[in-house]
Amino acid sequence: MSHSFISQLMHCVFSTKNRRPLITTEIQPRLFQYIGGIARESKMKLLSAGGVDDHVHLLISFPSTISVSKGLQ
């Protein structure tokens, strides 16, 4: 019997339009929850989220059934 394990972890960085400082510390928790919900709906897992006022960093686990391009869409 053969077993295989696939792990696709992606570090994604998104910025605001024109790098405007729009992501305040007050809205970060809601923003990260929202992004986590989108990931769950697409069968992905948001493992970590952080950032500053003009960009966010996300660590996302993709299942093997989803391509990177489709997941980031």
HELIX and SHEET records of a PDB file:
HELIX    1   1 LYS A   17  ARG A   19  5                                   3    
HELIX    2   2 GLN A   28  GLU A   41  1                                  14    
HELIX    3   3 VAL A   68  LEU A   72  1                                   5    
SHEET    1   A 3 GLN A   8  SER A  15  0                                        
SHEET    2   A 3 HIS A  55  PHE A  62 -1                                        
SHEET    3   A 3 LYS A  45  VAL A  52 -1                                        
END                                                                             
